[in-house]
Amino acid sequence: MTFHRLSPAILTLLVFLLAQGLGSLLLFGIWILVSPEFGEAIRAYLSGEAEGLPLLELMPISVFSLILMSLDIIAVLGCHLCLHNIRFATTLDATTVRWRPALLAAAAAILGAMSISILTGGMELPEAMVQISLAMSHNFWGLITIVLVGPISEELLFREAIAGEMLRRGAAPWLAIGVSALAFSAAHLNLAQGCYAFPLGILLGIIYYKTGGIVLTSLLHILNNGIVAVQLYADGTEAIETSPAEWFGSATLAQTFMVLFGALSIALMTLFWNRYNLCK
């Protein structure tokens, strides 16, 4: 019975990783045929002759972004067609959302994200991730991937396919929300983003559970990624490398705002939980 309820998370994460892994091999293999220099760079990297893999110097960022976008869509379609754990009609139905009380959740999620950003702001991203994110923030297809396709795909996978299917199989809400947040964190494949994604996944999971779909969670996820993209476009690597203490002028002030934003987020989310009737 426990495996029956946990299997949506295991299978969805497996489909996601297979789409990312096998899809990358296939699409990169095609690009090797298009660009022999790309193939030579990969061989040098695998043999240890090159310290870094200059992907962005050998593959246009538009192509790289379209590949990422395609892999996200493939993962979503794989879950929908093979696992049957994504129900587009119900999860994307905006008419079921009670928007007035939902504003409490939106405010809670925004304040919570600010608190988490301060908490994890000192953690360093892998250099390759920084350079890729920076390049994508200055490219049309990169922005579409970061701000639109990525957030909606992740909500379909980690909220609808995992939390939603677990709930439909009778799992306790706290288990479905926690497991989906853990999978959401693990899927980012680096510590800095993973530590940020887990508590954010908890907030989004609560909103998903109460509203019955990914409409509001997708809007909040798009807002979150959009703010990051704007910061990267405007400030470059400084947006990532600046510590919370530098943001606020001192470590003490940063910690004070972290606690304040966190407390307000919990208070607003509690009000939302109590006032929002379940749609499911």
N, C-alpha and C positions, 0 to 999 in steps of 0.2 A: 504493500500500500504506500509506503514512504517513497519507494522508487517511482511508483506510478505518478506521484505528485511532483517529484523532483525531476522526472525525465524531460519535461519541457525545457528546463534550464540547461540540462546537459546536452540535449539534442540541438537546441537552438544555438548554443555556444559552439558546438561542433560544426554546424552548418556555417556559421559566421567565420570560424577559423579556416575551414576548408575553402570557402569562397575567397577569403583573403589570400590564403597560401597557394592553392592550386590556380586560382584566377591570376594571381601575380606572376606565377611561373609561365602560364600560357601567354599572357599579354606581354610580359617582358621578353619571352621567347620570340614573339612576333616582332618586337622592336629590335631585337638583335639582328633579325634578317633585314630589317629596314636600315639599321645603322650598325655596320661592322665595328665602328669605334666603341659603341656601347658594349658589344660583346667582348671586345678586348679589355675594356675597363673592368668588367665583371670577372673575367678570368684572372686579371692581375690582382683584383681584390681577394678572390678565393684562394689564390696561391700565396698570398701574403706579400706580394711585391708592391702593393699599394696600401697606404695607411688608411685612406678613406675612399669611399665610392662616390665620385662626383656625378651623381644621377642628374642633377639639375643642369650640369654643363653639357650633358650628352642627350638629354631628353627634354623637349620643350615642356614648360610647366603646364601648359594647356593639355598636352597629352597625358602627363602624369595625373592631373586633376580628373580628367575624363576616365582614366583607369580606376582611380579610387571611387569615383561616382558609380562606375559600372559594377565594381565589386560589391558595393553597398546594395545596389538594386538586385544583383544576383542573389545575395544572401537573403533579402526580403522575399523574393520570388521562390527561393528554395524552401523557406519556412512555410510559405503559403501553399505551394503546390505539393510539396512532399510531406511536410509535417501537419499541414492543415491547422496550424495554431495562430493564424492571423485572420481576423474577421474584419475586412476593410469597411463593410457597410455600417457596422455598429461602432467601431472604434473611431471612425472619422465623422460620425454624425454630430455636428455642432448644435443641432436643435435640442439635444438632450442636456446640454450644459446650462446650469442655472448661473448666469453670469454675475449677478450681484454678490452672492456669497463667495463665488469663485474668485472675486477680486481679493478677498482675504488670503486665499492660497497663493495668488500671484505675488502679493506683497511679501508674504512669508518666504516664498522661494527666492525672490530677489534679495531680500535682506540676508537670507541664509547663504546664498551664493557669495555675497559680499563678505560675510563672516568667514566662510570657508577659504575664500581667496586670500584673506589676511593670514589665516592659519597655515596655509600651504604655500604662501608667497615666497618663502625663502628656499623652497626646494628647486633644484636645478633640473631643467629639461635636457634630454640628450641633444647634443649640438646639431645632429642631423634633423631632429624634429623642429628645432628652432629655425633652421635655414629653410626647411620645406614650408613651414607655416608662414614665414615671412614672405617667401616667394608666392605662395598661393594667395596671400592677402592683397597682392598687387596684380592679380590676374583675374579676368572675368570668370572663367570656368573654375578657378580656384575658389573664388568667393561663393559661387553657386554651390560648390561641394561643401565648403565649411559652414555656410550660413543656412542653406536650405536642404540639400539632399542628405547630408550627414545627420543633422538633427532629426529629421522625419524618419529616416531609415533606422536610426538608433532607438527612437521611441517605438516604432513598429516591432523591432526585435526584442528590446529589453523590457519594455513595459507590456505591450500587447502579447507578443509571442511567449514570453516567459511568465511575467506576473499574471497576465490575463488567463493563460491556459492553466497555470497552477491553481488559480482561484476557481476556474470552471471544473477542476478535478477535485475540489473540496479542500484545498490547502488552506491553512489559517492565513488571514491577511498579513500578519507580521512576518510569516515565513515567506510568502510570495514576494512581499516588498523587499525583504532583506536579501533573498537569493537573487532577485533581479538586479538589485543595487550592486551586489558582489560580482555578478557576471558583467555588469556594465563597467565596473572598475577594472576587472581583469582584462577586458577586451581592449583597453587602452595600451596595454603592453609596456608601460613605463611607470615608475613609482610616483613621480610628481603628478601626472594626470590621473593616475589611479586613486591616489589619496584624495584628490579633489572630487573625482567622479562618484566615489562611494557615498558620502553624505548627501551630495546632490541627487544621486539616484534614490536615496531614501525619501527625500522631499518630493521628487517627481513621482515616485511609486505611491505615496500617500494620495497625491492629487489624482493619479490614474485610478486608484481604487475607489475613491469617492465619486469622481465624475463619470466613471465607466468608459473612458476612452482617452485617446491621445491628443485631442484637439488642444486643450489648454497646456498640457505638458510639452507639446511640440512648439507652441508659440513661445513658451518660456525658454525652451532649449534653443530655439532660433535667436531669441533675444540675447541669451548668454553668449552664444558663439558669435553673434553679430558684434557685440561690444568688444570681444577679443579681437575680431578681425579689424575693427576700426582703430583700436589701440595699436595693433601691429602696423597698419597702413600709415598711421600718423606718426608714431614714435619709433618704429623699427624694433630692434632687439632691446631697446631700453624698456619697452613695455613689459618684457619678460624678465629682464635682468634686474630691474629696480625692486628693492626689497620693501616689505610693508613699512618698516621703520622710515625708509626714505619717502614713501608716499605721504606719511602723516607727520614726519618731522622728528619722531622719536619712537623707540620701541614701546615705551609705556603707553603712549597715546594710541598706537596701533593695536595693542592688546586690549585697551579700554573699548575701542570701537568694535573690536572682534567680539567681545563679550556682550556689548550692547546690541549689536546687530543680531547675534545669536539668540539672545533672550527675547528680543522682539519677534524674531522669526518663529520661535517655539510658541510664544503667546498667540500670535496670529494664526499659526497652523492649528493650535488647539481650538480656537474659536471656529475655524473653518470645519474642523472635524466634528464639532458638536452641532453646528448649524446646517451642515450640508447633508441632506438625505441621500442615501445610496441610490444610484441610478440602476444598479444591477439587480 
